[in-house]
């Protein structure tokens, strides 16, 4: 979707007076801090992806950047800068992106078959940005980052009614959605007073001038003016240029088609924390129907069928058929474990699944008429037209309609029956002491592209980003989309100095710490783990996060520790907080707030987790016991003291014996070749690897068999790390992916331009790696508060009096009296191949400057390649990159040297018989503002070249050799 292109006056003033502006990809990007190299590369990749989407119609990106590298802020600043410049850069809009697809609509009955596709021409407008995250807590954190940017555009933050209802008479009720629809059935005379005040929220002074807000802000205003935040947010959505919402608003077909589809057309969709996107898409196209739910739905439909048989009888017959099918297949279940049975033949797919559903009165031929009845029944309930289904059953009917719609392909495309598994399960519900069996019919989607394709077709660009996407191979084949850009960014911290990463295999008294399924029930392991955590908590200041593979194991350990007294000893070291399993959203938020308050010293946690009589001043923070892949593990802010330690007990690998895991492996093996999927075993390994250690940390891990030795090293780490940070040892080197060209502009510190031009001699496309030992993580609050102060004035080379590079004075920090400028021919000293760029006459003369360089990186490189002592300066021949053979400028990584203020590419002779053996010098591809005079220059080692020129140049070279 598209939004108006006009900017507010305040935004126009901001663009006229840029502050902390960086030129990236040809755009002015306002960034609140001095960006790290990895952030610059990240923003460059976002901008180049969006530019390519405009050129080619669509382009998608897969961007990985570790937690703590400022990924969210980089994403927001770059995509908003691109959106802001859209009207001026693309006056004709995205001419390549046409609405040339047919999207199934499950909310309206299809009257005819889809006609021939007609391309719809629309006036150019700015694409809307949809920023989707998994939970509301993550969205709140994203909006917190948005507040830090200089960008202000019309925005909307969407959420569920239960989070935003301000009607005290109905809020908190389990059937809130149904009550709300009933109260506002007549929009002209609504029975909800808060609904009548929604316009007062939109017009509230605190929300004017595109002020940033989250759901909590809307709720506060709602209480103040007695208005409805939920419907106010939807009113603001109509003019929003950036929309924050949960995944479900985009992935769920019902919500997408009813609420968002128009704006999603041609939109930019960002899925944050998207490492589980494959599973999320498959879940959106799947359904589990419990036998008990079907019985209740059947009873309600039987009564409605008597009143309006034309609508409700076909639906009732389908539900009756499903119940009968479950009854006829109960005896075919095979035992998987004492409490779980599954279909003996594992499941039905393709024609077998079709035949099974036909026994339930659900056929391919009759599905169109059946779906029309489903839609009529749903609409009557949504519009409160009596008689109608109750709200809970409407949701069941909607889910069944969507899943069957994908299965039968209501959009008229090829059938997806082979992409589904029909199964029947019998199990005992967790926590049910009665031992009563529950039967569930399941229709599971095995191919996430079935669901995701409609989203891909709607949007112009989808950006999947997370801290853990690698390995990335499966995303393209599983989601059915091609990624034009991929990035694996490193961290910005020195993993050896600022992080202590260890694998501890034994606890006190050399007791093995093996958390595998076979040993985690044993008391020696449980007791040793408790003692180990006690020792770690006594050393680590502030807060500690402790993750377990499952709620079951966490509960088991807590019970054991309470029985043995270990719990009380842990509470002497830390206040203990436990992630609640399921339950109401408010319960988790209260626990989380208690943990934050504990770490911040606002109040101490009081309750069963605290031992009576404990001295408050003996506490050293808190410990949060949580579960991998749970609420605590993704998208929450645990910066600084909130997480001085992260402890993982065991590794939460996907369960090889899980029914769905087994079915998915079998599906991928079957269609590995025909659908270009990873084989089942290979995909399973990738899923395991995705929960293993991140690449940036892997090389720094220490392995300990002796517990006491590991604790000694842990004790020494904190004072050592503090000394490292306090001493501001900020010398580092970055290996930056330069999918870019560098330009100069006043009031900037680091200037990167996306390599969209094919003629650029520096354009490249490989991934990004980084080696850096520098400042603390950008998630550090103290570091985020720092503001950029520009360095020395930038020299604008284009405004020098003499435009000839030969006569322009370039200071290299050496005695310039020995500089000589000349026009020469140069060649490799070893193979004698000419290195200059041939001109129109076929010659390869180039303008150059012979001088000295004392750049540290250049000197270090010379020492490494020549195996000599470190010199204090080196004789170099300086020329423009455009003057040399462009095969010298094909390297696609750069090394950032803080001391030199430059990003260097090492140049090897491309003509020597053995590649990468003859080091000729360096190419300078980016600089800070005080070194811009070196930008796009090449520094050749003079004694590595054969130089042909006049007597003056030879004399200077002899002088340099004599000095050396």
C-alpha angles and dihedrals in degrees: 000000000000139000135200115283100221121114127211120254091249090055091048090054090050092054091050092052106039118193122189088001120170125191106228123164092349092305134109104239118191110213122179096220138031099278126230119237091253090055091050091051091046092052091045091055092049092051094046089050092053092045091052090049088059092048099043101027095248138026128168132196138209108202125180121189122162121248109273098033096102094255096154095049092047091049094049096046095048098044093044091048089052092048092048092054094043099100095051096042098040107031090164094047123222099333092173095057109081128172091244101148137084115232120200113241113208093179096064127045112247108240096191141008114280109276127222111303114259120200109233117214113211130182112262113267135162114277114243117242115227112195108191127184134174101251140022089245090059091049090053089053092049091051089050088059091046089059089062094059126088091231123103119177131154106287142183132195114202126202145151124291092243091063096048109031112123097179100111092198094064108018114116095024115133094232094046095134092055093046091049093052090049093051094051098037089119103048091190092055106023119182092215111086091199091059089056089056098052092104089058089061093051090049095045112130093233091062098050124106088038091290114191114250141161133208092274090056091052091049092052091050090045092058091046096052097024094243137139113257093191096061092034088060091052090050089052089048091067092070099026121128093188122037125192115201144143120271092255093067089065104027097043106084095209096055093040095053096040098045116010114026098101094052092042091061105106092355131145108242120196118192108194121199085018099160090111095045093116092057093042091055092048092049090051089059096044136078139196114201117194118214091232092055091049092052092053092046090049092054092052094046092051090059093045091048090063090058101040109010094170091067106025104035096070089048091048091050090053092051091045088052093052091050091049091048092053090050092051094049100044093097093053095068120119123214115250098169135341092281104030132065127176138185108296093230089047093241147324124260138172115357091356091058090047091053092048092051091047087064086059093055091255110122135166091239095048098040095092093059091040092052090052089056090047090052093047091050092048094047093050089055094045090051093043093238108161133265096039143141121273117255100257092055092046088062090050091050091047093052092048092048093051094047094047089045090058091042094053094031100235090192090074095250125125117304120269095204090118089055093061137073120206112205145165124216136188119195145144114255116246110264094013105134093183092075092226115164120237122203120207131186112212132193105187127191112223096183116062092194088072087070101028098051093076090054092048091050092051100048132066093213135011118194116195111193137170142138091255117038100127129142089048102180097099099053096073097046096039097047094039096233137111119235114217092192133034127179134183103189122193128224125273097225130083101255091200097049106029102033130055108202119179143164109216113195101175134044130205114323089020093283107164114247098216112157095181121132092258097056109026091088092059117104096220089060093045093049094046091050091051092051091046092053090048091055094046092048090052090057104038116079123216120005132352128198115210116193127196128192093242145005088244094060093042091053092046092053094046090052092051093047092051090051094051099040092248089118092062091050090051090050089056088063102036140006104251124225125183127206107238117235112238110315128121120334091237092061094061093043091053091052091047092049090050090054093049091047091049093053092044091051093238094126141341123249110253124194142063093331092064123073114231114251096022112149110243094215091058091065119103103193129289143293122223114205109205144153130255110254089016131118096283096047099067138049101350126123113247100159127157114343092004089078115015087151134029113195121189119195108205125331121281098224117174109273106257090202096051112119094231093046090053093047092048092050091050092048093052092048090052096049100029094117104028095050099028093242129154112258117259095254093044093050091047089053090051090052088052091048091051089064093045128091118307117250095243091059102035098088093051099056117120119205120215130192091173115068096198091053091051091051092051090054091046091053092053094046100071098053089042093051092046090052090049093053095040093052088055094228092181099158107126144146125226127200100209125191103230105202078161154074121234124235135178127240132161119258095029133111104195122019124198126171121195115248097239093134114089091207094060110119090209100048116125139158112206127118127272128257128176138196110191137157104182148096126004122278114291087238086074108110092214091054093046090057093061115104127211118256112192118236129222119340115281116245111226102212092191091064097052113121094240114047095195110106090214094066097040112106113233117186115215098178093262140094103297093195090088094053118120128187120205149142109252146156117240132191138174110280091220106043098017092227113155114248102192124102109257112243127209091284092054094249124127103215117145137188112245147165122225110209145124128279128198096180107145096223092050091050092047091049091051091050092050096047098042096035090224134129117289106271123213092226138358135214110249139179110221124203141150119275089234090061097063135071104282092227086077090063102054100100111117104203131070132202115221114211112193094199093054095038091224141107109228134200116199111230123215126184107265092199102057114108092239109052123229094014104103109062108202100177139274141305116218107218102167138012143181117252095270093057101042091121087074094053115131092001129133121218110203120194101244095215091053092062139071105226125198116190145104127318093265094061093047091049092052091049090051090050090052092049090050091051091050 
